[in-house]
Structures are given as C-alpha cells and as structure tokens.
Amino acid sequence: RDRQLGEWYAKTILGLHQKKSSSQRGFDFFSNEGKKVEVKIHWQDVTSPKGVKLKKSLVEMSDFTVVIYVAKNFMVRDILLLDSPFVIRKFSGKGHTIFLKDTDIQGYFFSRSNKHYEKIVNRPAMMKFSSPDFALRVDEKIRQMNEA
C-alpha cells in the first residue's frame, strides 16, 4: 500500500506512465519521452544515515532514478531525480546494492535544486501533496526561476 501511494505521487507529479507486460522486469515507469524510470519510495520522516537503498540492477536498467521521500503523515517531503548512469558512476559500490546518502546527493533534492523542474508536469498536485517545508522551498525556487 505504501509503495502504491508513492508511485501514484511519481505518476501524478512527473507524468510517468506504466507499461504492463509479463516480461517486464525492473523499471516501473516510462517518462513521456519514453525513458525508463526506476521509482523508489522512501517512507520515513528522516533518512537513515546509511541512505536510501537501491538495487543496482534496477538502476542499471533505467535512464532515470526517482526517489519520492514520503513522510509518515503521507505528505511528500522531497523528491530526488537523478540520471541513472550518474548514480552508477558515483555510487558503484560493491555488490548489488547502492546507498544514496542524503549528504552525497543533497545538491540534487528538489527542495535545494531546480535542475529537473522542467520534468514536473503537475505543479499544483506537487504543491498540494507536499509537506509545508517542501512546498515553501519549491515555491521559492520556482519564484527565483521565474524572475531570472
């Protein structure tokens, strides 16, 4: 259930869609441009020091990796959108698991960077389902972009 809500957020905010097929392994979603997107839901009010755990094989199969951070009150507390090749290069640890630590990726969170704001297809939904802190930070970034 938790995963479904997070995936719904990803679909609604980023305009992702699913292509169901019995042979489909891994990636859950496609962008409007047909890119494969791996979506990970992180369901906590804070991220553990170890970071968000990703399966390396799923990241390798996708073009983008999206992490939707959902707080225990069901609100989106942040969004992370990274190019999967970047994740593989930067975090190619041993074994089958990648840990994305907040400190290593802090410059890429939507609350701190507007690098991927063009991928937001439904800003009103994002603002509606965001925690107040996240909504304020994103609103500020959008205002700065519009003034530039």
C-alpha positions as CSV (number, residue, x, y, z in Angstrom):
1,R,0.0,0.0,0.0
2,D,2.7,2.4,1.0
3,R,4.5,1.8,-2.3
4,Q,1.3,2.5,-4.3
5,L,0.8,5.9,-2.8
6,G,4.5,6.9,-3.6
7,E,4.2,5.5,-7.1
8,W,0.9,7.5,-7.6
9,Y,2.8,10.6,-6.5
10,A,5.5,9.9,-9.0
11,K,3.0,9.3,-11.8
12,T,0.9,12.4,-11.0
13,I,3.7,14.9,-10.4
14,L,6.2,13.7,-13.0
15,G,3.7,12.5,-15.6
16,L,5.2,9.0,-15.6
17,H,3.2,6.0,-17.0
18,Q,3.4,2.3,-16.6
19,K,3.5,-0.2,-19.4
20,K,2.4,-3.5,-18.1
21,S,3.9,-6.6,-19.6
22,S,4.6,-10.0,-18.2
23,S,8.2,-9.9,-19.4
24,Q,8.9,-6.5,-17.8
25,R,11.5,-6.8,-15.1
26,G,12.7,-3.9,-13.1
27,F,11.8,-0.4,-14.1
28,D,8.3,0.6,-13.2
29,F,7.7,3.6,-15.3
30,F,8.3,5.5,-18.5
31,S,8.6,9.2,-19.0
32,N,6.7,11.0,-21.7
33,E,9.9,10.8,-23.8
34,G,9.9,7.0,-23.5
35,K,12.8,6.9,-21.0
36,K,12.8,4.1,-18.4
37,V,12.4,5.4,-14.9
38,E,13.2,3.5,-11.7
39,V,11.0,4.8,-8.9
40,K,11.9,4.2,-5.2
41,I,9.7,5.2,-2.4
42,H,11.4,6.2,0.9
43,W,8.8,6.2,3.7
44,Q,10.2,8.0,6.8
45,D,10.3,11.4,8.3
46,V,14.1,11.3,8.1
47,T,16.5,9.3,6.0
48,S,18.7,6.8,7.9
49,P,22.5,7.6,7.9
50,K,23.0,4.6,5.6
51,G,20.9,6.2,3.0
52,V,18.2,5.1,0.6
53,K,18.8,1.5,-0.6
54,L,18.6,0.9,-4.3
55,K,19.0,-2.3,-6.3
56,K,22.0,-1.7,-8.6
57,S,20.5,-4.0,-11.4
58,L,17.3,-1.9,-11.5
59,V,19.3,1.4,-11.7
60,E,21.4,-0.1,-14.5
61,M,18.2,-0.9,-16.5
62,S,16.8,2.6,-16.2
63,D,17.6,6.0,-17.7
64,F,16.5,7.9,-14.5
65,T,16.2,7.1,-10.9
66,V,13.5,8.9,-8.9
67,V,13.2,8.7,-5.1
68,I,10.0,10.0,-3.6
69,Y,10.5,10.8,0.1
70,V,7.2,10.4,1.8
71,A,6.8,11.4,5.5
72,K,4.7,9.4,7.9
73,N,1.9,11.9,7.6
74,F,1.6,10.8,3.9
75,M,3.0,14.1,2.5
76,V,5.9,14.3,0.1
77,R,8.9,15.7,2.0
78,D,11.2,15.8,-1.0
79,I,11.9,14.4,-4.5
80,L,15.1,13.3,-6.0
81,L,15.6,12.8,-9.7
82,L,19.0,11.5,-10.9
83,D,20.4,10.2,-14.2
84,S,20.9,6.5,-13.6
85,P,24.3,6.5,-15.4
86,F,25.4,9.2,-12.9
87,V,24.2,7.0,-10.0
88,I,26.1,4.0,-11.3
89,R,29.3,6.1,-11.8
90,K,29.2,7.9,-8.5
91,F,27.9,5.2,-6.2
92,S,29.2,2.0,-7.8
93,G,29.8,0.2,-4.5
94,K,30.5,-3.5,-4.1
95,G,27.6,-5.9,-4.5
96,H,24.1,-5.5,-5.7
97,T,23.1,-2.5,-3.6
98,I,23.6,1.2,-3.9
99,F,23.0,3.5,-0.9
100,L,22.2,7.1,-1.6
101,K,23.1,9.1,1.4
102,D,21.4,12.5,1.8
103,T,24.8,14.2,2.3
104,D,26.2,12.8,-1.0
105,I,23.1,13.9,-3.0
106,Q,21.9,17.0,-1.2
107,G,22.5,19.3,-4.1
108,Y,20.0,17.3,-6.2
109,F,16.9,17.3,-4.0
110,F,14.0,19.3,-5.5
111,S,14.0,21.3,-2.3
112,R,17.5,22.5,-3.0
113,S,18.0,22.4,-6.7
114,N,15.7,23.4,-9.7
115,K,17.8,21.3,-12.1
116,H,14.9,19.0,-13.0
117,Y,11.9,21.2,-12.5
118,E,11.1,21.0,-16.2
119,K,10.2,17.4,-15.6
120,I,7.4,18.4,-13.2
121,V,4.2,18.1,-15.2
122,N,1.7,18.8,-12.4
123,R,3.0,21.5,-10.1
124,P,-0.4,22.1,-8.4
125,A,-0.5,18.4,-7.4
126,M,3.1,18.5,-6.2
127,M,2.3,21.5,-4.0
128,K,-0.9,20.0,-2.8
129,F,0.7,16.8,-1.6
130,S,3.9,18.4,-0.3
131,S,4.8,19.0,3.3
132,P,4.7,22.7,4.2
133,D,8.5,22.9,4.4
134,F,9.0,21.2,1.0
135,A,6.2,23.3,-0.6
136,L,7.8,26.6,0.6
137,R,11.3,25.6,-0.6
138,V,10.0,24.6,-4.0
139,D,7.8,27.7,-4.3
140,E,10.9,29.8,-3.6
141,K,12.9,28.0,-6.3
142,I,10.1,28.4,-8.8
143,R,9.9,32.1,-8.0
144,Q,13.6,32.6,-8.5
145,M,13.5,30.8,-11.8
146,N,10.6,33.0,-13.0
147,E,12.5,36.1,-12.0
148,A,15.6,35.1,-13.9
